[in-house]
Amino acid sequence: MSIHARSGCVAPKRASRPTRVIAATAIACALGFATATAHAATIDFDSFPVGGSGFYNGSDLAGDFASGKGTFTNNFTDFGGGCCWDGWAVSNHGDIATPGFGNQYSSYAGGGVGGGGNFGVGYTDTADITLASAQDVTGVYLANTTYAALSMLNGDGFAKQFGGASGTDADWFNVTIEGKLGGASTGSVVFYLADYRFADSQDDYIVDAWTWVDLTSLGTVDELDLTFGSSDVGGFGINTPTYVAFDSLTSVPEPGTGALLACGLALMGARRRSARAPQGVAKAP
């Protein structure tokens, strides 16, 4: 008997129109959210003007500045001679050999991510970032500045040599990135820019390359605040130069409340229409 014989065969049913509408609505919403996810935003500072000096530290007294979809704190007090600032600066310097405060704008990785371009320099616990909208941050590249790295490696007039004379002192230097949403903390990520606490001193390190730091655990945020910690602390606070080089902050915008509400209402409407639709009438054989 042929497998194409009509007897005993049942034609597949086509989905009802209401069911197709629900499916189409769900797919449209999913595609919309996927498109938003595909458009990740990256703040890399490359379009920020740094002029002939190769750095910007707020000496024009403009205050906080924007780069990409972030606003970066900047405080500059003019004591003369280009001093002094805190919060954020922007630089393209990559001098990895010159020690001291005069080289505070260089990354110890030798320029920005990939070896060139601009990057951010965060200095002190006033280094905060306000995002243009709520974002799911995915991560950022961090590195030491040359000033901080060589201070830890060799010591200077203000800070100790990490590891001490014996090389076994359990020293460390870190930066904490705290996420906030509407002023409330969403969590924090700690990254060690130097760590000399290992049992085998051969494992001790000072970060000398751009390192990707995963920030997904912070969830949805509209602000990032940086703070520094160190084992080398004196009567006036941390002795280690509290700097970090910062590049390519990547985030994904959250779907707007309006878009979520619209999709929800559309799906509810499609379901209600489906529930009210008349059932098909079975045909006599």
GICOR-V795004 format. One record per helix or strand of 2 or more residues. SS is the DSSP state (~ for helix, > for strand). FROM is the first residue (numbers start at 1). LEN is the number of residues. If there is no record, write none. Layout:
SS_FROM_LEN + SS_FROM_LEN
//
This chain:
~_17_22 + >_41_3 + >_55_2 + >_65_3 + >_70_3 + >_74_7 + >_83_9 + ~_101_3 + >_106_2 + >_119_5 + >_128_16 + ~_146_9 + >_172_10 + >_184_12 + ~_201_3 + >_205_2 + >_211_4 + ~_216_3 + >_220_11 + >_233_2 + >_237_2 + >_243_11 + ~_257_20
//
